[in-house]
Amino acid sequence: MNDALVVSNGVLWVVVLALSAVVVALVRQVGLLHDRVAPVGALVGGETPRVGEAAPVMELDAWDGSRLRVGGVDDRDTLLLFVSPTCPVCKELLPVARSLSAAAGETLRLLLASDGPREEHEAFVERHRLEPYVLSRPLGLAFQVAQLPHAVLIDGEGVVRARGLVNSREHLESLFEARRQGVASVQDYLARRAGNG
């Protein structure tokens, strides 16, 4: 009886040591993966205007009937976020976009845009209290928006500083980081860094 207890205790210790070794190996692998997997920013395609080019200047009617200007010289940056009432990711990004806009204060204007018949947007605008909100097919065409949600960061000089398909807070934040780093996208920054390294 006593021998069985000693043997089972010994086997238990061997199993505990083996599991500890496996955990250490897994932690090491997670660390290596974390180093190898770069952060992913907004997905940038070949749309125009490209980063560094002037945004088209457009005068648009907002949802509430006021006139809004996109592009050109302004006293603040503009985050232009293209959304849709049928896009679930768009609905999740609305509070994130508002939070980023509020954190930037008076230096950033958030402008939400879509297209289609007004009736399709009424419940969406009311439920999410969207303002300013613009329904404009020409605006989407001018920025060659093919998939939603799509964001464009325009500086106060009317130049596109970052843009891309955004599906998360990190993607939206990457637009501001790309601008801060002076690159077209986070991927561009990583490629430059890898080339210099």
Backbone as a chain_set.jsonl record, in Angstrom:
{"seq": "MNDALVVSNGVLWVVVLALSAVVVALVRQVGLLHDRVAPVGALVGGETPRVGEAAPVMELDAWDGSRLRVGGVDDRDTLLLFVSPTCPVCKELLPVARSLSAAAGETLRLLLASDGPREEHEAFVERHRLEPYVLSRPLGLAFQVAQLPHAVLIDGEGVVRARGLVNSREHLESLFEARRQGVASVQDYLARRAGNG", "coords": {"N": [[0.829, -1.196, 0.0], [1.873, 1.227, 0.862], [3.98, 1.377, -0.937], [2.629, 1.682, -3.359], [1.549, 4.215, -3.003], [3.866, 5.809, -2.946], [4.847, 5.333, -5.529], [2.695, 6.32, -7.109], [2.766, 8.991, -6.31], [5.288, 9.719, -7.246], [4.895, 9.375, -10.02], [2.963, 11.336, -10.391], [4.485, 13.648, -9.857], [6.256, 13.549, -12.015], [4.48, 13.915, -14.137], [3.557, 16.519, -13.504], [5.939, 17.995, -13.797], [6.43, 17.527, -16.516], [4.156, 18.753, -17.662], [4.652, 21.376, -16.837], [6.95, 21.944, -18.316], [5.846, 21.863, -20.884], [4.052, 24.044, -20.727], [5.871, 26.173, -20.39], [7.176, 25.999, -22.868], [5.023, 26.59, -24.595], [4.402, 29.213, -23.788], [6.712, 30.488, -24.61], [6.47, 30.123, -27.391], [4.151, 31.63, -27.909], [5.142, 34.152, -27.294], [7.077, 34.398, -29.349], [5.388, 34.336, -31.602], [3.944, 36.669, -31.124], [5.927, 38.568, -31.531], [6.445, 38.158, -34.237], [4.027, 38.538, -35.615], [2.72, 41.261, -36.998], [1.09, 44.359, -36.077], [-2.126, 45.017, -37.437], [-3.392, 47.357, -39.577], [-5.833, 49.638, -40.931], [-7.222, 48.379, -43.932], [-5.754, 49.103, -46.866], [-6.492, 49.915, -50.139], [-6.329, 50.317, -53.704], [-7.648, 52.692, -54.073], [-8.572, 56.005, -55.119], [-8.855, 59.39, -53.998], [-5.393, 58.964, -53.285], [-3.349, 58.458, -50.348], [-1.825, 61.421, -49.348], [-2.657, 62.873, -51.501], [-4.81, 65.531, -52.645], [-8.025, 65.842, -51.231], [-11.207, 65.53, -52.824], [-13.099, 68.49, -53.212], [-16.204, 69.107, -51.946], [-19.523, 70.298, -51.731], [-22.128, 69.521, -49.657], [-25.456, 68.366, -48.794], [-26.507, 67.966, -45.542], [-28.068, 65.555, -43.345], [-29.819, 66.946, -41.663], [-30.451, 69.12, -43.192], [-28.646, 71.194, -43.3], [-25.708, 72.717, -44.842], [-22.705, 71.136, -45.739], [-19.18, 71.016, -46.024], [-16.766, 69.095, -47.63], [-13.372, 68.35, -47.789], [-10.8, 70.609, -48.996], [-9.451, 73.593, -47.428], [-9.606, 73.706, -43.925], [-10.25, 74.397, -40.462], [-9.779, 72.215, -38.937], [-9.168, 68.65, -38.72], [-10.792, 66.057, -40.646], [-12.628, 63.177, -40.088], [-13.892, 61.013, -42.143], [-16.378, 58.784, -42.283], [-17.686, 56.092, -43.856], [-20.714, 54.452, -43.79], [-23.432, 52.049, -43.321], [-26.925, 51.299, -42.949], [-27.447, 48.596, -43.034], [-25.187, 47.282, -42.29], [-23.6, 45.42, -39.93], [-21.082, 45.682, -38.678], [-20.536, 48.344, -39.049], [-22.368, 49.534, -37.314], [-21.299, 48.755, -34.868], [-18.945, 50.194, -34.896], [-19.669, 52.838, -34.669], [-19.893, 53.972, -31.938], [-17.191, 53.845, -31.307], [-15.962, 55.527, -33.189], [-17.156, 57.937, -32.419], [-16.067, 58.17, -29.863], [-13.298, 58.437, -30.441], [-13.41, 60.839, -31.817], [-14.379, 62.559, -29.828], [-12.249, 62.414, -28.036], [-10.278, 63.698, -29.482], [-11.217, 66.226, -29.491], [-11.764, 69.622, -30.387], [-10.179, 69.497, -32.612], [-10.834, 67.656, -34.48], [-13.274, 66.666, -36.813], [-16.011, 64.607, -37.047], [-17.552, 62.975, -39.655], [-20.245, 61.313, -40.877], [-21.191, 59.162, -43.5], [-23.24, 57.968, -46.205], [-25.201, 56.273, -48.719], [-28.145, 56.084, -50.808], [-31.783, 55.635, -50.68], [-33.553, 57.977, -48.649], [-35.532, 57.009, -46.91], [-34.656, 54.475, -46.18], [-32.742, 55.015, -44.319], [-33.78, 56.407, -42.184], [-34.657, 55.188, -39.68], [-32.212, 54.178, -38.817], [-30.607, 56.5, -38.511], [-32.087, 57.827, -36.53], [-32.114, 55.928, -34.391], [-29.394, 55.665, -33.747], [-28.658, 58.227, -33.352], [-27.313, 59.935, -35.309], [-25.183, 62.389, -36.386], [-23.033, 64.847, -37.733], [-24.714, 63.658, -40.647], [-24.571, 62.385, -43.879], [-26.175, 61.785, -46.907], [-25.018, 60.753, -49.829], [-24.361, 59.774, -52.932], [-22.482, 60.676, -54.884], [-20.349, 61.444, -53.195], [-19.359, 59.015, -52.125], [-18.556, 57.857, -54.539], [-16.592, 59.674, -55.343], [-14.57, 59.133, -53.523], [-14.118, 56.544, -54.116], [-15.312, 54.346, -52.702], [-15.731, 51.046, -52.005], [-16.277, 48.982, -50.243], [-17.743, 48.559, -46.998], [-17.33, 49.087, -43.467], [-15.732, 52.121, -44.341], [-13.076, 54.36, -43.967], [-11.803, 57.705, -44.117], [-9.205, 59.875, -43.481], [-8.835, 63.225, -43.414], [-6.733, 65.986, -43.555], [-6.418, 69.368, -42.169], [-5.613, 70.884, -44.304], [-6.838, 69.813, -46.419], [-5.857, 67.473, -47.447], [-5.619, 63.988, -48.048], [-4.758, 61.954, -45.459], [-4.78, 59.399, -44.397], [-6.411, 56.28, -45.019], [-8.866, 53.664, -45.501], [-10.32, 50.324, -45.318], [-12.124, 49.67, -42.463], [-12.535, 47.685, -39.626], [-12.525, 47.544, -36.918], [-11.758, 48.983, -33.666], [-8.984, 49.19, -33.532], [-8.287, 49.369, -36.231], [-9.416, 51.841, -36.931], [-7.953, 53.514, -35.188], [-5.464, 53.092, -36.278], [-5.391, 54.715, -38.502], [-4.94, 57.27, -37.493], [-2.474, 56.827, -36.308], [-0.909, 56.167, -38.534], [-0.936, 58.622, -39.811], [0.416, 60.144, -37.879], [2.924, 58.961, -38.008], [3.618, 59.642, -40.527], [3.15, 58.081, -42.79], [1.55, 56.027, -45.341], [0.071, 53.877, -44.397], [-0.197, 51.563, -41.627], [0.921, 49.163, -42.41], [2.631, 50.034, -44.428], [4.459, 51.491, -42.903], [5.578, 49.383, -41.368], [6.725, 47.882, -43.421], [8.684, 49.664, -44.359], [10.239, 49.861, -42.073], [11.139, 47.212, -41.831], [12.651, 47.09, -44.15], [14.694, 48.846, -43.538], [15.869, 47.557, -41.465]], "CA": [[0.0, 0.0, 0.0], [2.782, 2.355, 0.966], [4.738, 1.429, -2.185], [1.733, 2.233, -4.383], [1.451, 5.656, -2.742], [5.141, 6.413, -3.35], [4.9, 5.262, -6.994], [1.72, 7.263, -7.67], [3.273, 10.34, -6.025], [6.391, 9.924, -8.192], [4.306, 9.56, -11.351], [2.314, 12.645, -10.355], [5.516, 14.677, -9.984], [6.755, 13.496, -13.391], [3.447, 14.549, -14.963], [3.565, 17.962, -13.207], [7.143, 18.563, -14.413], [6.228, 17.495, -17.969], [3.194, 19.814, -17.987], [5.347, 22.659, -16.64], [7.817, 22.132, -19.486], [4.964, 22.174, -22.01], [3.558, 25.417, -20.53], [6.996, 27.082, -20.677], [7.367, 25.976, -24.322], [3.903, 27.316, -25.204], [4.569, 30.638, -23.501], [7.791, 30.94, -25.495], [5.919, 30.19, -28.74], [3.247, 32.787, -27.965], [6.018, 35.317, -27.361], [7.64, 34.469, -30.698], [4.308, 34.731, -32.508], [3.64, 38.079, -30.878], [6.971, 39.355, -32.188], [6.387, 37.974, -35.692], [2.774, 39.025, -36.178], [2.678, 42.716, -36.895], [-0.259, 44.909, -35.946], [-2.796, 45.225, -38.715], [-4.151, 48.593, -39.609], [-6.901, 49.69, -41.925], [-6.836, 47.772, -45.197], [-5.656, 50.133, -47.894], [-6.54, 49.401, -51.506], [-5.803, 51.229, -54.717], [-8.617, 53.754, -54.299], [-8.117, 57.388, -55.152], [-7.503, 59.918, -53.916], [-4.468, 58.218, -52.449], [-2.764, 59.2, -49.231], [-0.927, 62.467, -49.822], [-3.327, 63.641, -52.537], [-5.887, 66.404, -52.168], [-9.375, 65.278, -51.231], [-12.109, 66.335, -53.637], [-13.876, 69.484, -52.466], [-17.615, 68.928, -52.26], [-20.546, 70.902, -50.882], [-23.158, 68.491, -49.533], [-26.574, 68.582, -47.885], [-26.515, 67.039, -44.406], [-29.361, 64.978, -43.005], [-30.68, 67.964, -41.045], [-30.702, 70.2, -44.138], [-27.537, 72.149, -43.347], [-24.702, 72.474, -45.884], [-21.401, 70.724, -45.233], [-18.109, 70.993, -47.016], [-15.745, 68.059, -47.459], [-12.171, 68.709, -48.532], [-10.404, 72.005, -48.938], [-8.842, 74.061, -46.192], [-10.512, 73.762, -42.785], [-9.478, 74.626, -39.24], [-9.635, 70.943, -38.222], [-9.147, 67.443, -39.538], [-12.086, 65.409, -40.837], [-12.692, 61.726, -40.203], [-15.044, 60.696, -42.972], [-16.665, 57.362, -42.079], [-18.779, 55.602, -44.698], [-21.443, 53.401, -43.077], [-24.704, 51.651, -43.912], [-27.852, 50.756, -41.96], [-27.473, 47.133, -43.108], [-23.836, 46.794, -41.984], [-23.473, 45.244, -38.481], [-19.789, 46.197, -38.212], [-20.685, 49.807, -39.025], [-23.083, 49.887, -36.08], [-20.368, 48.577, -33.752], [-17.89, 51.209, -34.971], [-20.175, 54.192, -34.399], [-19.429, 54.493, -30.646], [-15.728, 53.971, -31.354], [-15.678, 56.751, -33.937], [-17.536, 59.066, -31.562], [-15.084, 58.232, -28.78], [-12.066, 59.011, -30.995], [-13.69, 62.235, -32.13], [-14.461, 63.289, -28.554], [-10.9, 62.482, -27.462], [-9.512, 64.681, -30.247], [-11.759, 67.55, -29.182], [-12.098, 70.531, -31.489], [-9.246, 69.346, -33.725], [-11.329, 66.633, -35.403], [-14.702, 66.636, -37.126], [-16.484, 63.302, -37.511], [-18.619, 63.095, -40.634], [-20.749, 59.999, -41.269], [-21.751, 59.257, -44.843], [-23.801, 56.777, -46.823], [-26.011, 56.642, -49.876], [-29.394, 55.338, -50.915], [-33.0, 56.388, -50.383], [-33.635, 58.509, -47.282], [-36.405, 56.169, -46.08], [-33.879, 53.343, -45.673], [-31.804, 55.485, -43.307], [-34.457, 57.145, -41.115], [-34.59, 54.476, -38.401], [-30.788, 54.087, -38.481], [-30.169, 57.816, -38.03], [-32.782, 58.109, -35.269], [-31.694, 54.983, -33.353], [-27.998, 55.892, -33.365], [-28.472, 59.675, -33.222], [-26.185, 60.242, -36.188], [-25.033, 63.743, -36.908], [-23.662, 65.089, -39.031], [-24.894, 62.48, -41.493], [-24.742, 62.815, -45.254], [-26.529, 60.799, -47.925], [-24.483, 61.283, -51.074], [-23.695, 58.807, -53.811], [-21.269, 61.273, -55.466], [-19.26, 61.448, -52.221], [-18.797, 57.671, -52.139], [-17.869, 57.664, -55.816], [-15.387, 60.511, -55.361], [-13.542, 58.468, -52.724], [-14.066, 55.168, -54.613], [-15.626, 53.439, -51.609], [-16.313, 49.816, -52.534], [-16.724, 48.146, -49.129], [-18.003, 49.301, -45.767], [-17.108, 50.508, -43.245], [-14.527, 52.683, -44.942], [-12.783, 55.648, -43.337], [-10.812, 58.565, -44.75], [-8.765, 60.955, -42.601], [-8.438, 64.383, -44.218], [-6.182, 67.008, -42.663], [-6.971, 70.71, -42.293], [-5.226, 71.446, -45.599], [-7.622, 69.151, -47.446], [-5.069, 66.366, -47.997], [-5.91, 62.684, -47.466], [-3.61, 61.524, -44.655], [-4.891, 57.957, -44.193], [-7.716, 55.776, -45.432], [-8.926, 52.226, -45.656], [-11.417, 49.533, -44.784], [-11.939, 49.586, -41.011], [-13.458, 46.735, -39.019], [-12.339, 47.509, -35.465], [-11.153, 50.171, -33.057], [-7.579, 49.23, -33.906], [-8.199, 49.855, -37.598], [-9.651, 53.292, -36.902], [-6.808, 54.162, -34.546], [-4.298, 52.999, -37.155], [-5.401, 55.872, -39.4], [-4.292, 58.375, -36.783], [-1.076, 56.446, -36.117], [-0.262, 56.305, -39.838], [-0.72, 60.056, -40.03], [1.457, 60.589, -36.958], [4.201, 58.437, -38.488], [3.881, 60.199, -41.855], [3.118, 56.999, -43.776], [0.226, 55.793, -45.901], [-0.631, 52.906, -43.577], [0.652, 50.858, -40.666], [1.667, 48.187, -43.187], [3.702, 50.78, -45.085], [5.458, 51.771, -41.867], [6.275, 48.132, -41.049], [7.56, 47.507, -44.571], [9.851, 50.565, -44.328], [11.065, 49.469, -40.925], [11.784, 45.939, -42.183], [13.652, 47.397, -45.179], [15.835, 49.523, -42.902], [16.397, 46.699, -40.415]], "C": [[0.869, 1.253, 0.0], [3.593, 2.517, -0.309], [3.895, 2.032, -3.311], [1.589, 3.74, -4.227], [2.711, 6.367, -3.195], [5.235, 6.43, -4.878], [3.94, 6.269, -7.611], [2.157, 8.712, -7.438], [4.417, 10.683, -6.984], [5.888, 10.175, -9.598], [3.648, 10.937, -11.441], [3.336, 13.765, -10.53], [6.098, 14.704, -11.395], [5.77, 14.188, -14.33], [3.44, 16.066, -14.751], [4.773, 18.618, -13.866], [7.011, 18.591, -15.944], [5.253, 18.588, -18.402], [3.82, 21.2, -17.826], [6.246, 22.962, -17.826], [6.986, 22.502, -20.717], [4.447, 23.609, -21.915], [4.656, 26.418, -20.855], [7.227, 27.152, -22.189], [6.255, 26.749, -25.036], [4.006, 28.818, -24.979], [5.646, 31.22, -24.409], [7.258, 31.091, -26.925], [4.967, 31.37, -28.913], [4.065, 34.068, -28.057], [6.625, 35.486, -28.741], [6.59, 34.885, -31.719], [3.956, 36.202, -32.358], [4.673, 38.977, -31.55], [6.862, 39.301, -33.704], [5.143, 38.567, -36.326], [2.68, 40.53, -35.931], [1.25, 43.187, -36.671], [-0.842, 45.192, -37.321], [-3.614, 46.502, -38.625], [-5.275, 48.498, -40.612], [-6.387, 49.146, -43.246], [-6.903, 48.823, -46.299], [-5.633, 49.468, -49.262], [-5.945, 50.421, -52.47], [-6.722, 52.402, -55.0], [-7.933, 55.12, -54.377], [-9.192, 58.262, -54.516], [-6.652, 59.119, -52.932], [-3.979, 59.106, -51.302], [-1.732, 60.174, -49.791], [-1.532, 63.322, -50.917], [-4.445, 64.483, -51.929], [-7.225, 65.678, -52.263], [-10.248, 66.132, -52.143], [-12.91, 67.287, -52.751], [-15.324, 69.366, -52.92], [-18.478, 69.652, -51.242], [-21.727, 69.941, -50.861], [-24.268, 68.927, -48.59], [-26.513, 67.527, -46.789], [-27.94, 66.557, -44.174], [-30.327, 66.029, -42.476], [-30.948, 69.158, -41.949], [-29.595, 71.23, -44.205], [-26.564, 71.769, -44.47], [-23.374, 72.144, -45.218], [-20.404, 70.715, -46.377], [-17.128, 69.894, -46.649], [-14.575, 68.441, -48.342], [-11.899, 70.195, -48.432], [-9.839, 72.354, -47.569], [-9.909, 74.219, -45.115], [-9.645, 73.989, -41.55], [-9.293, 73.348, -38.423], [-9.599, 69.792, -39.216], [-10.563, 66.883, -39.641], [-11.89, 63.907, -40.913], [-14.001, 61.421, -40.909], [-15.257, 59.19, -42.885], [-17.898, 56.982, -42.882], [-19.403, 54.386, -44.024], [-22.726, 53.056, -43.831], [-25.613, 51.101, -42.823], [-27.896, 49.229, -41.958], [-26.134, 46.493, -42.742], [-23.673, 46.656, -40.468], [-22.156, 45.786, -37.918], [-19.842, 47.723, -38.109], [-21.331, 50.252, -37.713], [-22.183, 49.751, -34.864], [-19.296, 49.658, -33.731], [-18.369, 52.615, -34.633], [-19.736, 54.724, -33.036], [-17.911, 54.689, -30.601], [-15.335, 55.265, -32.058], [-16.028, 57.987, -33.114], [-16.519, 59.264, -30.433], [-13.775, 58.851, -29.269], [-12.245, 60.496, -31.302], [-13.739, 63.085, -30.859], [-13.084, 63.448, -27.929], [-10.046, 63.521, -28.179], [-10.001, 66.099, -29.989], [-12.077, 68.344, -30.441], [-11.178, 70.381, -32.7], [-9.726, 68.345, -34.772], [-12.84, 66.739, -35.557], [-15.028, 65.244, -37.653], [-17.651, 63.538, -38.455], [-18.997, 61.691, -41.1], [-21.455, 60.125, -42.608], [-22.257, 57.911, -45.322], [-24.496, 57.208, -48.106], [-27.262, 55.772, -49.907], [-30.587, 56.205, -50.572], [-33.065, 56.79, -48.904], [-34.456, 57.608, -46.358], [-35.638, 55.002, -45.457], [-32.973, 53.735, -44.5], [-32.483, 56.118, -42.091], [-34.354, 56.461, -39.757], [-33.154, 54.388, -37.906], [-30.285, 55.396, -37.878], [-30.8, 58.126, -36.68], [-32.271, 57.224, -34.135], [-30.289, 55.301, -32.847], [-27.651, 57.378, -33.209], [-27.253, 60.164, -34.01], [-26.243, 61.682, -36.659], [-23.574, 64.148, -36.814], [-23.651, 63.827, -39.882], [-25.232, 62.966, -42.887], [-25.139, 61.616, -46.119], [-26.068, 61.362, -49.262], [-23.753, 60.198, -51.852], [-22.443, 59.42, -54.435], [-20.08, 61.302, -54.495], [-18.578, 60.083, -52.18], [-18.03, 57.382, -53.414], [-16.575, 58.458, -55.887], [-14.24, 59.877, -54.579], [-13.414, 56.983, -53.077], [-14.271, 54.139, -53.493], [-16.349, 52.23, -52.172], [-16.882, 48.933, -51.434], [-16.865, 49.005, -47.885], [-17.646, 48.447, -44.56], [-15.747, 50.948, -43.785], [-14.309, 54.061, -44.323], [-11.689, 56.384, -44.104], [-10.493, 59.679, -43.759], [-8.187, 62.062, -43.467], [-7.923, 65.451, -43.269], [-6.793, 68.375, -42.954], [-6.606, 71.411, -43.589], [-5.981, 70.79, -46.755], [-6.902, 67.985, -48.106], [-5.459, 65.072, -47.283], [-4.652, 62.2, -46.752], [-3.618, 60.028, -44.369], [-6.283, 57.542, -44.63], [-7.688, 54.27, -45.474], [-10.193, 51.617, -45.088], [-11.156, 49.327, -43.299], [-12.994, 48.661, -40.414], [-13.376, 46.708, -37.506], [-11.784, 48.843, -34.983], [-9.703, 50.318, -33.499], [-7.399, 49.75, -35.326], [-8.417, 51.365, -37.651], [-8.462, 54.03, -36.301], [-5.572, 54.133, -35.433], [-4.245, 54.146, -38.151], [-4.681, 57.053, -38.77], [-2.807, 58.089, -36.564], [-0.294, 56.576, -37.425], [0.014, 57.779, -40.13], [0.409, 60.566, -39.157], [2.843, 60.158, -37.422], [4.565, 58.983, -39.871], [3.941, 59.14, -42.945], [1.687, 56.792, -44.257], [-0.6, 54.843, -45.046], [0.34, 52.287, -42.588], [1.497, 49.824, -41.401], [2.84, 48.845, -43.91], [4.826, 51.082, -44.098], [6.268, 50.524, -41.529], [7.182, 47.687, -42.19], [8.816, 48.381, -44.625], [10.802, 50.168, -43.23], [11.813, 48.163, -41.213], [12.88, 46.16, -43.221], [14.891, 48.064, -44.598], [16.537, 48.638, -41.889], [17.255, 45.639, -40.955]], "O": [[0.635, 2.2, -0.751], [3.873, 3.639, -0.731], [4.403, 2.806, -4.122], [1.514, 4.461, -5.221], [2.622, 7.445, -3.782], [5.655, 7.431, -5.459], [4.314, 6.997, -8.53], [1.934, 9.567, -8.295], [4.502, 11.809, -7.475], [6.376, 11.066, -10.293], [3.769, 11.62, -12.458], [3.089, 14.723, -11.263], [6.401, 15.778, -11.915], [6.17, 14.952, -15.209], [3.329, 16.82, -15.718], [4.642, 19.699, -14.44], [7.426, 19.554, -16.59], [5.492, 19.274, -19.396], [3.534, 22.1, -18.615], [6.303, 24.099, -18.292], [7.387, 23.362, -21.501], [4.409, 24.316, -22.922], [4.398, 27.415, -21.53], [7.449, 28.234, -22.733], [6.527, 27.486, -25.985], [3.726, 29.604, -25.883], [5.495, 32.33, -24.919], [7.561, 32.078, -27.596], [4.979, 32.033, -29.95], [3.718, 34.973, -28.816], [6.685, 36.603, -29.255], [6.868, 35.696, -32.602], [3.701, 36.895, -33.343], [4.326, 40.033, -32.08], [7.152, 40.286, -34.384], [5.196, 39.049, -37.457], [2.575, 40.988, -34.793], [0.302, 42.491, -37.035], [-0.124, 45.564, -38.249], [-4.417, 46.689, -37.711], [-5.624, 47.414, -41.081], [-5.252, 49.418, -43.637], [-7.968, 49.354, -46.615], [-4.838, 48.56, -49.505], [-5.153, 51.278, -52.077], [-6.603, 53.046, -56.043], [-6.876, 55.35, -53.789], [-10.36, 57.87, -54.512], [-7.131, 58.663, -51.894], [-4.172, 60.322, -51.296], [-0.88, 59.804, -50.599], [-0.995, 64.382, -51.241], [-4.953, 64.187, -50.848], [-7.512, 64.993, -53.245], [-10.045, 67.344, -52.226], [-13.343, 66.913, -51.661], [-15.637, 69.503, -54.102], [-18.202, 69.624, -50.043], [-22.265, 69.585, -51.909], [-24.055, 69.75, -47.7], [-26.473, 66.33, -47.076], [-28.892, 67.093, -44.741], [-31.514, 66.007, -42.8], [-31.601, 70.113, -41.529], [-29.607, 72.074, -45.101], [-26.592, 70.648, -44.979], [-22.973, 72.794, -44.253], [-20.742, 70.444, -47.529], [-16.71, 69.778, -45.497], [-14.755, 68.812, -49.502], [-12.683, 70.945, -47.85], [-9.764, 71.511, -46.675], [-10.973, 74.788, -45.355], [-8.431, 73.791, -41.599], [-8.713, 73.387, -37.338], [-9.95, 69.941, -40.387], [-11.426, 67.199, -38.822], [-11.085, 63.418, -41.706], [-15.081, 61.557, -40.334], [-14.427, 58.41, -43.352], [-19.0, 57.472, -42.634], [-18.715, 53.411, -43.723], [-23.062, 53.681, -44.837], [-25.128, 50.497, -41.867], [-28.339, 48.629, -40.979], [-25.973, 45.28, -42.876], [-23.611, 47.67, -39.774], [-22.126, 46.294, -36.797], [-19.263, 48.314, -37.198], [-20.896, 51.218, -37.087], [-22.285, 50.542, -33.926], [-18.79, 50.005, -32.664], [-17.556, 53.492, -34.34], [-19.24, 55.849, -32.973], [-17.416, 55.595, -29.932], [-14.477, 56.007, -31.579], [-15.286, 58.969, -33.113], [-16.162, 60.393, -30.097], [-13.202, 59.699, -28.586], [-11.344, 61.302, -31.074], [-13.205, 64.193, -30.823], [-12.778, 64.494, -27.355], [-9.188, 64.155, -27.564], [-9.279, 67.064, -30.241], [-12.588, 67.809, -31.425], [-11.37, 71.06, -33.708], [-9.106, 68.198, -35.825], [-13.579, 66.88, -34.583], [-14.396, 64.763, -38.593], [-18.619, 64.213, -38.106], [-18.167, 60.969, -41.652], [-22.218, 61.063, -42.835], [-21.774, 56.858, -44.906], [-24.391, 58.36, -48.526], [-27.404, 54.839, -49.117], [-30.431, 57.373, -50.214], [-32.673, 56.022, -48.026], [-34.133, 57.454, -45.18], [-35.936, 54.588, -44.336], [-32.494, 52.866, -43.772], [-31.83, 56.344, -41.072], [-33.993, 57.109, -38.775], [-32.903, 54.509, -36.707], [-29.612, 55.391, -36.847], [-30.127, 58.632, -35.782], [-32.019, 57.714, -33.034], [-30.027, 55.213, -31.647], [-26.498, 57.735, -32.965], [-26.307, 60.723, -33.455], [-27.227, 62.125, -37.252], [-22.928, 63.787, -35.83], [-22.708, 63.037, -39.842], [-26.072, 63.848, -43.062], [-24.506, 60.562, -46.061], [-26.643, 62.323, -49.771], [-22.665, 59.765, -51.472], [-21.42, 58.74, -54.513], [-18.931, 61.196, -54.924], [-17.35, 60.004, -52.199], [-16.98, 56.74, -53.384], [-15.577, 57.979, -56.425], [-13.073, 60.059, -54.927], [-12.684, 56.247, -52.412], [-13.501, 53.187, -53.359], [-17.433, 52.35, -52.743], [-17.857, 48.214, -51.655], [-16.203, 50.032, -47.735], [-17.662, 47.218, -44.635], [-14.755, 50.226, -43.689], [-15.254, 54.836, -44.174], [-10.778, 55.774, -44.663], [-11.396, 60.348, -43.257], [-7.189, 61.872, -44.162], [-8.588, 65.789, -42.29], [-7.592, 68.519, -43.879], [-7.216, 72.42, -43.942], [-5.796, 71.154, -47.917], [-7.282, 67.552, -49.193], [-5.612, 65.055, -46.062], [-3.6, 62.054, -47.374], [-2.562, 59.446, -44.121], [-7.217, 58.342, -44.615], [-6.619, 53.66, -45.481], [-11.017, 52.291, -44.469], [-10.084, 48.86, -42.917], [-14.19, 48.824, -40.659], [-14.084, 45.93, -36.867], [-11.397, 49.705, -35.773], [-9.244, 51.419, -33.802], [-6.457, 50.495, -35.597], [-7.685, 52.079, -38.336], [-8.016, 55.045, -36.835], [-4.729, 55.027, -35.361], [-3.162, 54.516, -38.603], [-3.909, 57.748, -39.431], [-1.979, 58.999, -36.626], [0.847, 57.039, -37.427], [1.08, 58.13, -40.638], [1.262, 61.326, -39.616], [3.818, 60.891, -37.256], [5.693, 58.806, -40.331], [4.691, 59.278, -43.912], [0.737, 57.307, -43.667], [-1.822, 54.974, -44.968], [1.552, 52.465, -42.7], [2.663, 49.624, -41.06], [3.923, 48.266, -43.991], [6.005, 50.942, -44.426], [7.493, 50.586, -41.416], [8.277, 47.175, -41.956], [9.903, 47.877, -44.91], [12.018, 50.14, -43.421], [12.989, 48.032, -40.874], [13.918, 45.499, -43.181], [16.0, 47.876, -45.099], [17.667, 48.922, -41.491], [17.783, 44.825, -40.197]]}, "num_chains": 1, "name": "protein.A"}
